[in-house]
C-alpha cells in the first residue's frame, strides 16, 4: 500500500512522540472534576469468499481534517496536580466464594476503616465467602467476618492472584489491591481490583488493540489516550455496584498484569496523564475494532445525546484514497442462517430485546419495540418467522431500524442492538460483527427459508477505529493526527496521574 502523505504538524519520524500540547495542565473545571473523583476513587463502599459490498448511506457525512492538529487546552491552571488516580475495576459480582493469594506478603485489612487485621504470607490462601451481610474470611488458622475485606500487598511489586471471571476462573495477576464485599444487588460477593490508572492501562491497551511493532506506536499511543479518557469519563459510572468499570467488554477488556506488552507499555508511558476533553470535560472516548470505512454517529447507535466529536465521517485521508481500515480481516464479512436456525435464535433474543428496551430512556429513543397482530399476542413468544427487512439506515449506512415479523407480531429493532438479536448461528462471535449490513431473504411460501447478511466492519463504529488507527500510524501519521481524525474537535491535555508500578 502506498505511503500516506505525512501530516505537516506531526513528527512522522517519531510517531509516538508528543508535542508541547500534551504537557499543558488541565483547565480549572477539569481539575476540579479530577479532584472530586480522586477522593471518591479511593473508597469502595464499567470486532465462502469475500464479497465487496457498496454500503448505502442516508446522507454524505462530513470528513474531518486529518491534517489539523488537536487544539491545546486554553487558560492552563497554575494549581498543583493531584496524586495518583485510583480506578476500581469490577472483576466479578455474585461470586459464591473465592480464594485469593499474593506473590509476596500482604496485609489483610477489614471494614470501611481498613483496620489491619493480620499479615498474610506470600502464597498463603485467603478463603472468602458471604455470611449474611458480611464477608467471612479464613487464612493461616485465623478467621472472622467483616463488612469489607481487602488484600493489600506489602510491596507494590507483589501481585494479588484472583480468579478471572471473564476466562472461566483462570488465575489473574493484579497490581494494586483486591477488595471484596457483599454484592449490593443480590447474593454472593463482589470482587474489585483497586489500581492506579496508568497501571490499569497496561492491562487494557494490548488486549484492546493488540500487540504490534514500533511502526504502530502512534496508534498504540492513541489507544492509550482513548482508554485513559474513557476510564476518567466513566469513574463512578457503576457506583451502584461499588466500582467504576467492568473488567470486560461492557467497558474495557482488562487482564491485569498478565502478558504485558513492552511496546504498549512505552506508548502508555509516553502519553502518561494525557486525556481528551471537550467543553471542559473528558469526552466519552468510544472505540471499536473496524469501522468498515465510515464511523458512526453516536445518537444513531445508542440512546445518547449527540456529541460534536463523535460524528459520522469516512475513514480515509482528506485528499482521497483507500479507507484506512480496508485491509482489516472483517472489512467484509457474511453470516447466514436457515429459517429454523434463526427462529430458534429469535425465540430467545427477541423477548430479551423487548425487555431491554422497556427502560424508559431506551424506549423514548427506540420507540415501540413490538406491534402485536392482535390484542393479546405475547412478545415473549415470537413463534414462526414470517419476514425480516431493513426499514431505515443511519447516515453511515448502518441499520437504524430492522423489522422482524413473526406469528406474534412485528418487532421493531433500533440501532446497534440489532447485533444482540441476530446472533450468528455458530455462536461465534457472540453477537453480529456490526450493524453495517444488507440482508438477502429467501422465502418458502409465507415462511423464511434462509437469511444472509453481507456486512462490513467489526464493532459499533463510534469513535476510534483501531485497525484504521494502526494503518494511519504505519503511514506516517502521529498520535495527535490520529486522535483529531477520530475525535474531531476534542482537545488533548494532561494531568499528573502518577506512575504505574
C-alpha positions in Angstrom: 0.0 0.0 0.0 1.4 3.4 -0.9 2.6 5.6 1.9 0.2 8.3 3.0 1.2 11.9 2.9 2.7 12.8 6.3 0.8 15.4 8.3 2.8 18.6 8.5 2.2 19.1 12.2 3.2 15.5 13.1 6.7 14.3 13.8 6.5 11.3 11.3 9.9 10.0 12.2 8.8 9.7 15.8 5.2 8.5 15.7 5.0 8.1 19.4 6.4 11.5 20.2 4.3 14.1 21.9 4.3 17.8 21.4 4.1 20.7 23.8 0.3 20.5 23.7 0.5 17.3 25.8 2.4 19.0 28.5 -0.3 21.5 29.4 -2.0 21.4 32.8 -5.8 20.9 32.9 -8.1 23.8 32.9 -9.7 24.6 36.3 -13.0 23.0 35.6 -11.4 19.6 34.8 -9.0 19.9 37.7 -12.0 20.3 40.0 -13.6 17.3 38.4 -10.5 15.2 38.9 -10.1 16.3 42.5 -13.6 15.2 43.3 -13.1 11.9 41.6 -9.8 11.2 43.3 -11.5 11.4 46.6 -14.3 9.0 45.5 -11.9 6.6 43.8 -10.0 5.8 46.9 -13.2 4.3 48.5 -15.2 1.2 47.8 -18.4 1.1 50.0 -17.8 -0.5 33.7 -14.6 -6.6 16.3 -17.3 -18.8 1.2 -15.1 -15.9 -0.2 -15.4 -12.3 0.5 -17.9 -10.2 -1.5 -17.3 -6.5 -2.0 -20.4 -4.6 -0.9 -21.3 -1.0 -1.7 -22.9 0.1 1.6 -25.6 2.7 1.2 -25.6 6.0 3.2 -28.6 8.1 4.0 -26.6 11.3 3.8 -23.0 12.2 3.0 -21.3 12.9 6.3 -18.6 15.5 6.9 -14.9 14.4 6.7 -12.8 15.9 9.5 -9.5 17.5 8.6 -6.9 14.8 9.3 -4.2 17.2 8.7 -5.2 19.5 11.5 -3.5 19.1 14.9 -5.5 18.8 18.1 -6.1 22.2 19.9 -4.5 22.9 23.2 -6.4 23.5 26.4 -7.0 27.2 27.0 -6.2 29.0 30.2 -4.0 26.5 31.9 -4.3 26.2 35.7 -1.5 27.0 37.9 -2.8 24.8 40.7 -0.7 21.8 41.7 -1.7 18.4 40.2 -3.3 15.8 42.4 -1.8 12.5 43.3 -2.2 9.1 41.6 -5.7 8.4 40.4 -7.2 5.1 41.5 -9.6 3.0 39.4 -12.0 0.5 40.9 -12.3 -2.4 38.4 -15.2 -4.8 38.8 -13.8 -8.3 38.3 -17.0 -10.2 39.2 -20.3 -9.9 41.1 -22.4 -12.6 42.7 -19.4 -14.9 43.5 -20.4 -17.6 46.0 -16.9 -17.9 47.3 -13.3 -17.4 46.2 -9.7 -17.8 47.1 -7.0 -15.1 46.9 -3.3 -15.3 47.2 -0.4 -12.9 46.7 3.1 -13.4 45.3 4.5 -11.9 48.4 3.4 -10.9 51.9 0.2 -8.9 52.1 -1.9 -7.1 54.7 -5.4 -8.2 55.5 -7.5 -5.0 56.0 -11.0 -5.1 57.3 -14.1 -3.0 57.2 -14.6 0.6 55.8 -11.9 1.8 58.2 -9.4 -0.6 56.6 -8.3 -1.9 60.0 -5.1 -4.0 59.7 -6.0 -7.5 61.0 -3.0 -9.6 60.1 -0.2 -10.2 57.7 -0.8 -13.0 55.1 2.3 -14.8 54.0 3.2 -14.9 50.2 1.5 -17.9 48.6 -0.9 -18.5 51.5 -4.6 -18.7 50.7 -7.2 -16.2 51.9 -10.6 -18.0 51.6 -13.7 -15.8 51.4 -17.4 -16.4 51.3 -20.5 -14.5 52.1 -22.1 -14.7 55.5 -25.2 -12.7 56.0 -24.4 -9.1 55.2 -20.7 -9.6 55.6 -17.7 -11.4 54.3 -16.4 -14.5 56.1 -12.6 -14.8 55.8 -10.1 -17.5 56.7 -6.3 -17.7 56.5 -3.5 -19.2 58.4 -5.6 -20.6 61.2 -7.3 -17.2 61.7 -10.9 -16.4 60.7 -13.6 -13.8 61.1 -16.4 -11.7 59.4 -16.2 -8.2 58.1 -18.2 -5.7 56.0 -15.3 -5.3 53.6 -12.1 -7.4 53.2 -9.0 -6.0 51.5 -5.8 -7.9 50.4 -3.1 -5.3 50.0 0.5 -6.4 49.1 3.2 -5.2 51.4 5.4 -4.3 48.4 3.8 -2.7 45.2 6.0 -5.2 43.2 3.9 -8.1 44.5 0.7 -9.2 42.7 -2.6 -10.4 44.1 -3.8 -13.6 42.3 -7.6 -13.8 41.8 -9.8 -15.9 39.6 -10.6 -14.3 36.2 -14.4 -14.4 35.8 -14.0 -13.4 32.1 -11.9 -16.5 31.4 -13.6 -19.3 33.4 -11.8 -18.6 36.6 -8.2 -18.8 35.3 -5.6 -17.1 37.6 -5.3 -13.4 37.1 -2.3 -11.5 38.4 -3.2 -8.0 39.6 -1.4 -4.8 40.5 -2.8 -2.9 43.4 -5.1 -4.4 45.9 -8.3 -6.5 45.8 -11.4 -5.5 47.7 -14.2 -7.9 48.5 -17.7 -7.0 49.8 -21.2 -8.4 49.7 -22.9 -8.0 46.3 -25.1 -4.9 46.6 -27.9 -6.2 44.3 -28.2 -9.8 45.3 -26.4 -12.8 46.6 -22.7 -13.6 46.7 -19.6 -11.4 46.7 -18.4 -8.5 44.6 -14.6 -8.6 43.7 -12.9 -5.3 42.9 -9.3 -4.5 41.9 -8.3 -1.0 43.0 -5.3 0.0 40.9 -3.6 3.2 39.7 -4.8 4.5 36.4 -1.5 4.1 34.4 -1.0 0.6 35.8 -4.7 -0.3 34.9 -4.0 0.8 31.3 -1.1 -1.7 31.0 -3.7 -4.4 31.4 -6.1 -2.8 28.9 -4.2 -1.5 25.8 -2.7 -4.7 24.5 -5.9 -6.6 25.0 -8.0 -4.0 23.2 -5.8 -3.0 20.2 -3.4 -6.0 20.2 0.4 -6.3 20.1 2.2 -4.6 17.3 5.7 -3.4 16.3 7.3 0.0 16.8 5.9 1.2 13.4 2.5 1.3 15.0 3.4 3.0 18.2 1.4 6.2 17.3 -1.8 4.0 17.1 -1.0 2.4 20.4 -0.5 5.8 22.0 -3.8 7.0 20.5 -5.4 3.8 22.0 -3.8 4.6 25.4 -5.2 8.2 25.3 -8.7 6.9 24.3 -8.7 4.2 27.0 -7.4 6.6 29.6 -10.1 9.2 28.7 -12.8 6.5 28.6 -11.7 5.5 32.1 -11.7 9.0 33.5 -15.1 9.8 32.0 -16.6 6.7 33.5 -15.3 7.0 37.0 -18.3 6.3 39.2 -20.5 5.1 36.3 -21.0 1.7 38.1 -21.3 3.3 41.6 -24.5 1.3 42.3 -22.3 -1.8 42.0 -19.5 -0.4 44.1 -16.9 0.1 41.3 -16.1 2.3 38.3 -15.7 0.0 35.3 -16.2 -3.7 34.4 -13.1 -5.7 33.5 -14.7 -7.0 30.3 -16.3 -5.8 27.1 -19.1 -4.0 28.9 -16.4 -1.4 29.4 -12.8 -2.3 28.6 -11.1 -5.6 28.4 -8.7 -5.8 31.4 -6.3 -8.7 32.1 -4.3 -7.2 35.0 -0.5 -7.7 34.8 -0.8 -10.8 32.6 1.3 -10.8 29.4 2.0 -7.1 29.3 3.4 -5.8 26.1 6.6 -3.6 26.2 5.6 -1.5 23.1 2.2 -0.9 24.6 3.8 0.0 27.9 6.0 2.5 26.2 3.0 4.1 24.4 1.2 4.3 27.7 4.2 5.9 29.5 4.8 8.3 26.5 1.2 9.6 26.9 1.1 9.4 30.7 -1.8 11.5 32.0 -3.0 12.7 28.6 -6.8 12.8 28.0 -9.2 14.3 25.5 -11.6 16.9 26.7 -14.5 18.9 25.1 -16.3 21.8 26.7 -14.0 21.4 29.8 -14.9 17.8 30.5 -13.4 14.4 29.5 -15.0 13.1 26.3 -16.7 9.7 26.1 -13.9 8.2 24.0 -15.6 5.2 22.5 -13.6 3.0 20.1 -14.1 -0.3 18.2 -12.1 -2.7 16.1 -13.1 -1.9 12.5 -15.5 0.9 11.3 -15.8 -0.6 7.8 -14.9 2.6 6.0 -17.1 5.0 7.9 -17.6 5.9 11.6 -20.9 6.0 13.4 -22.9 8.9 14.7 -23.4 8.2 18.4 -27.0 9.1 18.8 -28.0 6.8 15.9 -26.3 3.9 17.6 -27.4 4.2 21.2 -29.8 6.4 23.2 -27.1 9.0 23.8 -27.1 12.7 23.2 -25.3 14.0 20.0 -21.6 14.8 20.5 -19.7 17.1 18.1 -16.6 14.9 18.4 -18.5 11.6 17.7 -19.9 12.3 14.3 -20.0 10.0 11.2 -17.3 10.5 8.7 -15.3 8.5 6.1 -12.3 6.7 7.4 -9.9 7.9 4.7 -7.4 10.7 4.0 -8.8 14.2 3.3 -7.2 14.1 -0.1 -8.9 10.8 -1.0 -7.6 7.3 -1.4 -8.3 4.0 0.2 -10.0 3.9 3.6 -7.6 3.3 6.4 -9.2 0.0 7.6 -9.6 -1.5 4.2 -7.1 -4.2 5.0 -9.0 -5.4 8.1 -9.9 -9.1 8.4 -13.6 -8.2 8.8 -13.8 -5.2 6.5 -16.2 -7.5 4.6 -18.0 -10.5 6.2 -21.0 -12.7 5.7 -23.3 -14.6 8.1 -26.1 -16.9 7.1 -29.0 -18.6 8.9 -31.5 -21.2 7.9 -35.1 -20.2 8.7 -35.2 -22.8 11.5 -31.9 -21.7 12.9 -33.0 -18.0 13.0 -36.4 -18.9 14.5 -34.6 -20.7 17.3 -32.3 -17.8 18.0 -35.1 -15.2 17.8 -37.2 -17.2 20.3 -34.6 -16.2 22.8 -33.2 -12.8 21.6 -36.5 -11.0 20.6 -38.0 -11.2 24.1 -34.7 -10.1 25.5 -34.7 -7.1 23.2 -38.3 -6.1 24.3 -37.3 -6.4 27.9 -34.0 -4.4 27.4 -35.9 -1.6 25.6 -38.5 -1.4 28.3 -36.2 1.0 30.2 -37.8 4.5 29.9 -34.8 6.2 28.4 -34.2 3.5 25.8 -37.9 3.3 25.0 -38.1 7.0 24.3 -35.2 6.7 21.9 -36.2 3.4 20.3 -40.0 3.9 20.0 -42.3 0.9 20.2 -40.4 -2.4 20.4 -43.3 -4.6 19.4 -46.6 -4.3 17.5 -48.9 -7.3 18.0 -51.0 -8.7 15.2 -54.0 -8.7 17.5 -54.7 -7.9 21.1 -53.2 -10.4 23.5 -50.3 -11.6 21.3 -47.3 -12.2 23.6 -43.9 -10.6 22.7 -42.3 -13.2 24.8 -43.5 -16.0 22.4 -42.5 -14.9 18.9 -43.5 -18.1 17.1 -42.7 -18.8 13.4 -40.6 -16.3 11.5 -42.6 -14.6 8.7 -40.3 -11.9 7.4 -37.3 -9.7 8.1 -36.4 -6.3 6.5 -34.2 -3.3 6.9 -36.5 -0.3 7.2 -34.1 2.6 7.8 -30.4 3.2 7.6 -28.2 5.6 9.6 -26.1 8.2 7.8 -23.1 5.8 7.9 -25.1 3.0 6.2 -25.7 1.0 9.4 -29.1 -0.4 10.3 -31.2 2.2 12.1 -34.4 0.1 12.2 -34.9 -3.6 11.4 -38.4 -5.1 11.5 -38.8 -8.8 12.2 -42.3 -10.2 11.6 -43.3 -13.4 13.4 -46.6 -15.1 14.2 -47.0 -12.9 17.2 -46.4 -9.5 15.6 -43.7 -7.2 14.3 -40.6 -6.5 16.4 -39.0 -3.1 15.7 -35.3 -3.2 16.4 -33.2 0.0 16.7 -29.5 0.9 16.3 -26.6 -1.3 17.5 -28.9 -3.6 19.5 -29.8 -5.5 16.3 -26.4 -7.2 16.8 -27.6 -8.8 20.0 -30.7 -10.2 18.2 -29.2 -11.5 15.0 -26.7 -13.8 16.8 -24.5 -15.8 14.4 -25.7 -19.5 14.2 -22.3 -20.7 15.2 -22.3 -18.6 18.3 -19.0 -17.0 17.3 -18.8 -14.2 17.7 -21.4 -13.9 20.5 -23.1 -11.1 18.6 -23.2 -9.9 15.0 -20.0 -8.3 14.0 -21.6 -4.9 13.1 -24.9 -3.2 12.2 -23.5 -2.2 8.8 -25.1 -4.9 6.6 -27.5 -5.8 3.9 -29.9 -8.7 4.0 -30.8 -11.3 1.4 -34.0 -13.1 2.4 -35.2 -16.4 0.7 -38.9 -17.3 1.3 -40.8 -20.6 1.1 -44.4 -19.5 0.9 -45.1 -17.4 3.9 -42.1 -18.7 5.9 -38.5 -17.6 5.8 -36.2 -20.3 4.3 -32.8 -18.6 4.6 -31.4 -15.2 5.6 -27.9 -14.0 4.6 -26.2 -10.8 6.0 -23.5 -9.2 3.8 -21.7 -6.8 6.1 -18.7 -4.7 6.8 -16.7 -3.8 9.9 -16.5 -5.1 13.5 -18.0 -3.3 16.4 -20.2 -0.3 16.9 -18.1 2.1 14.8 -18.3 5.0 17.2 -15.1 7.0 17.7 -11.6 5.5 17.1 -11.3 2.6 14.6 -8.4 0.5 15.9 -7.5 -1.1 12.5 -7.7 2.3 10.9 -5.5 3.9 13.5 -2.9 1.2 13.0 -2.8 1.9 9.3 -2.6 5.6 9.9 0.4 5.1 12.2 2.1 2.9 9.7 1.5 5.5 7.0 3.3 8.2 9.0 0.5 9.9 10.9 1.3 10.8 14.5 -0.8 10.3 17.6 -2.3 13.8 17.5 -3.4 13.4 13.9 -5.0 10.0 14.6 -6.9 11.4 17.6 -8.1 14.5 15.7 -9.3 12.3 12.9 -11.4 10.1 15.1 -12.4 12.7 17.7 -12.7 15.9 15.7 -13.0 19.0 17.9 -11.6 17.4 21.1 -8.7 18.9 22.9 -5.7 16.9 24.1 -4.5 17.9 27.5 -2.9 16.3 30.5 -2.9 15.8 34.3 -0.5 14.2 36.6 -1.8 10.7 37.3 1.2 9.1 38.9 3.4 6.3 37.6 2.1 2.8 37.3 4.1 0.3 39.3 
